[in-house]
Amino acid sequence: MIRLLLDEMLSGTIARQLRERGHDVRSIVESAGQAGCSDAEVLELATREERIVVTLNVADFVSLDRDWAAQGRMHNGIILVSSRRFPQNASFIGGLVTALDAAAASGALPGPGTTRFL
């Protein structure tokens, strides 16, 4: 089982499908009062809840990861979703759900303080 927090660029459908596969997943878009959170707030929330962030917002989260490392802070991991590997088309949701589930099964998730491209 994985503990994930999907940023608001990702559909609540992804969270629901991962929960159906037995994972502990929250989505910003499903959470009352959290839509519109800054990226820094998303990373803070995920850290408090011991979740890995999943995001399409590669540039901003790479920058946040560097800032946290420079400050000696530790998050629970960030999964950066490649728009090349997962283009926004009809197969996006199913492909991403399958890839996240497979990454969890194979132990290919980022560890604390690290990022990983998917």
C-alpha positions in Angstrom: 0.0 0.0 0.0 1.2 3.5 -0.8 0.3 6.8 0.8 -0.1 9.5 -1.8 -1.3 13.1 -2.1 -2.3 14.1 -5.7 -1.9 17.8 -6.4 -4.8 19.6 -7.9 -3.6 19.1 -11.5 -4.6 15.4 -11.2 -8.2 14.2 -11.3 -10.0 12.8 -8.3 -10.7 9.8 -10.5 -7.1 8.8 -10.3 -7.3 8.9 -6.5 -10.5 6.8 -6.5 -9.1 4.2 -8.8 -5.9 3.8 -6.7 -8.1 3.5 -3.5 -10.0 0.7 -5.3 -6.6 -1.0 -5.7 -6.0 -0.8 -1.9 -3.8 2.3 -1.7 -4.2 5.2 0.7 -4.6 8.2 -1.6 -5.9 11.7 -1.1 -6.5 14.3 -3.8 -6.4 18.1 -3.4 -9.4 18.4 -5.7 -11.4 16.1 -3.4 -10.5 17.9 -0.2 -12.7 20.7 0.9 -10.9 24.0 1.4 -7.6 22.8 -0.2 -8.2 23.7 -3.8 -6.0 26.5 -4.8 -3.3 25.7 -2.3 0.2 26.7 -3.2 2.7 24.1 -4.2 4.6 24.7 -1.0 1.4 24.1 1.0 0.8 20.9 -0.9 4.3 19.7 0.0 3.9 20.7 3.7 0.5 18.9 3.9 1.9 15.7 2.3 4.9 15.8 4.7 2.6 16.2 7.8 0.4 13.3 6.6 3.5 11.2 5.6 2.4 11.0 2.0 4.3 11.1 -1.3 3.2 14.0 -3.6 2.3 13.1 -7.2 2.4 16.1 -9.6 2.5 17.1 -13.2 4.1 20.4 -12.1 7.7 19.3 -12.6 9.4 22.7 -12.6 7.9 24.0 -9.4 8.3 20.8 -7.4 11.9 20.3 -8.5 12.5 23.8 -7.2 10.7 23.1 -3.9 12.7 19.9 -3.5 16.0 21.9 -3.9 14.8 24.6 -1.5 13.9 22.0 1.1 17.2 20.2 0.7 19.1 23.5 1.1 17.2 24.1 4.3 17.9 20.7 5.6 14.2 19.8 5.5 12.9 16.3 4.6 9.6 15.6 2.7 8.3 12.1 2.1 9.1 12.0 -1.6 7.8 13.5 -4.8 6.7 11.7 -7.9 7.1 13.9 -11.0 4.7 12.8 -13.8 6.3 13.2 -17.2 3.9 14.7 -19.8 5.8 12.9 -22.5 5.2 9.5 -21.0 1.7 10.3 -19.9 0.2 12.7 -22.5 -3.2 14.3 -21.6 -5.4 12.0 -23.7 -8.0 9.3 -23.2 -5.5 6.8 -21.8 -4.0 9.3 -19.3 -5.9 8.2 -16.2 -5.7 4.5 -16.7 -2.0 4.7 -17.7 -1.1 6.7 -14.7 -3.1 4.6 -12.2 -1.4 1.4 -13.6 2.0 3.0 -13.5 1.6 4.2 -9.9 0.3 0.8 -8.8 3.2 -1.0 -10.5 5.7 1.4 -8.9 4.3 0.6 -5.5 4.4 -3.2 -6.2 8.0 -3.0 -7.4 9.3 -0.7 -4.7 10.1 2.0 -7.3 8.7 4.9 -5.3 10.8 7.8 -4.1 12.1 7.6 -0.6 12.1 10.5 1.9 13.7 13.6 0.6 13.9 12.3 -3.0 12.1 12.8 -6.3 11.5 10.3 -9.0 10.1 10.7 -12.5 7.3 8.4 -13.6 
